[in-house]
Amino acid sequence: MGLAGFAAAAGVNAVSFAAVLVVLIVVRPAHDVSPVQRKPVLTEAGEGVRVAMSHVVIRTSLLLTGMLAGLVIPVGSVLLPVLVRGRGWSPVSGGLVLGAQSLGGIAVALLISRRGVHRRPGFVAVLGLLLTVLALELLAFAPVSAMAIGSGGRPRRDAGRRDLVVH
């Protein structure tokens, strides 16, 4: 049990950063790279946005990523803990909901890597967002944690109090 929790996660994180640092030190260009005349940062950013918006796949990907970053990602980090506490669910239930969300993302990534990009990326992006909204609505209105995570568990309450109880 000594290698669990925050200390273990911090250790693994430190080792991964050290590995990346070693790779960056070892892998260097074989020749000297001359410095390039730079434009102002806002000018370069504007050129990048113009190029990205001129390509349909990149435009769709950026818009989808922006919508996910603003609307879906905060669910796990901000709204889910509030929902868990407000409904009196156990912390395990909240973790299982977040884990299920992560597994869904991994499953979609594996499906895309297996089948390739759809010929109509805009349609698939909208369909994916609609499915995400439906899942979030089901999560928001789930009266018990078992419905939210699909498990047979039940929320724990302490004599009717709405506070979160850790057993």
QUITAWO-V221752 format. One record per residue. N is the residue number from 1. PHI is phi as a letter, one per 40 degrees, with the letter a starting at -180 (NA if undefined). Layout:
n={N,N}
phi={PHI,PHI}
This chain:
n={1,2,3,4,5,6,7,8,9,10,11,12,13,14,15,16,17,18,19,20,21,22,23,24,25,26,27,28,29,30,31,32,33,34,35,36,37,38,39,40,41,42,43,44,45,46,47,48,49,50,51,52,53,54,55,56,57,58,59,60,61,62,63,64,65,66,67,68,69,70,71,72,73,74,75,76,77,78,79,80,81,82,83,84,85,86,87,88,89,90,91,92,93,94,95,96,97,98,99,100,101,102,103,104,105,106,107,108,109,110,111,112,113,114,115,116,117,118,119,120,121,122,123,124,125,126,127,128,129,130,131,132,133,134,135,136,137,138,139,140,141,142,143,144,145,146,147,148,149,150,151,152,153,154,155,156,157,158,159,160,161,162,163,164,165,166,167}
phi={NA,c,b,b,g,c,c,c,c,c,c,c,c,c,c,c,c,c,c,c,c,c,c,c,c,c,c,b,c,c,b,c,b,c,c,b,c,c,c,d,d,c,c,c,c,c,c,c,c,c,c,c,c,c,b,c,c,c,c,c,c,c,c,c,c,c,c,c,c,c,b,b,c,c,c,c,c,b,c,c,c,c,c,c,c,c,c,g,c,c,c,c,c,c,c,c,c,c,c,c,c,c,c,c,c,c,c,c,c,c,c,c,c,c,c,g,c,c,c,b,c,c,c,c,c,c,c,c,c,c,c,c,c,c,c,c,c,c,c,c,b,c,c,b,c,c,c,c,b,g,b,c,c,a,c,b,b,b,f,g,c,c,c,c,b,b,c}
